[in-house]
Amino acid sequence: MPVTIKDVARESGVNISTVSRALNDEYGVHPETRELVLAVAKRLKYRPNRVARGLVTGKSNTLGLVVSDIRNPFFAEVARGAEDAARAGGCDLVLCNSDLDARKQMEYIHSLLEKRVDGILMNSVSVLNRAQQQDLAKCPVPIVLLNRAASRKTFSTVCADNEAGGALAADYLFNLGHRAIAHITGPRHHGNLTARAHGFLRALSSLNCPEPLVLYGQNSFQGGYELTRDLLFEPARIAAGITAIFAANDIMAFGAARAIHESGRRIPCDISLIGFDNLELSSVIHPPLTTIHQPKYEIGKAAVEILMRLADKKGGRKPEHRVLGVELIERQSCQAPAAL
């Protein structure tokens, strides 16, 4: 049978409330008594019942993290930052994969609430509709979104400066001399990716660059591969003479690179390629990928810190918003178009 607080109290010769205060480092316990209780608890290998404690305190010291797909290295780094911050705050982190399924995403939210987590960090797989936003707004715990696909007046958000990142990609390709540019991205309405596309298109427009070709699909390796294959093999698009591709994330860029190689073209001699995220793999593929760096670990860490602050507030949880900076990482996947 597991050792209980009653066992510690009996062995220590004090009452249960004294043991509780001693174990939780609360006031009203003589230093010698505290040392005795701690020594007895250690000798008996006592471990507190967090479920029972949660019933008293109303806190489970558990947070939920819902991501699109942990196989994407981006989310692995975000999750690591979130886990480290949760552990530093004395909390456990429960990881859930929505598999890019909006229905599954909401099912996980409800499951986490049933487990009485203290807060939820989520990467919405699509723009939350009004009914979903209302459903989430009724949650008794704070929610932090990793994008801006919902009302900023209702939910806290943490993200990189996606619009600025898109503009960096546009300026870089334009200054290299590219004018026939394509942008491959995810669904038309997708929080972070939509912001990147907006920044990219707006920057090119301000430079009086011809409007780029924008292709929408799945924001995955397969999605990047299929969109680029269509771009390079369909006669109507071949005529556009695309010399550069901006992929909405590095995973899509990896898929694009495969399609480019299969077409017999070379990166960057025939087509320049730039991504977004700066995943670790982007520096080891051939050629190394030029990309926009966003602080993934810091995003997860900041989101959990906000969650824990809001969870400690009994009322008046005013949403917090944090935007982290981005930077261009220049490698070897881009160069001036061959005609220049």
Secondary structure, DSSP 8 states (H G I E B T S, - for coil): ----HHHHHHHHTS-HHHHHHHHTT-SS--HHHHHHHHHHHHHTT----HHHHHHHHS--SEEEEEES-TTSHHHHHHHHHHHHHHHHTT-EEEEEE-TT-HHHHHHHHHHHHHTT-SEEEE--SS---HHHHHHHHT-SS-EEESS-SS-TTTSEEEEE-HHHHHHHHHHHHHHHT--SEEEEES-SS-HHHHHHHHHHHHHHHHTT----EEEE--SSHHHHHHHHHHHHHSHHHHTT---EEEESSHHHHHHHHHHHHHTT--TTTT-EEEEEE--GGGGTSSS--EEEE--HHHHHHHHHHHHHHHHT-SS-----EEEE--EEE--SS----TT-
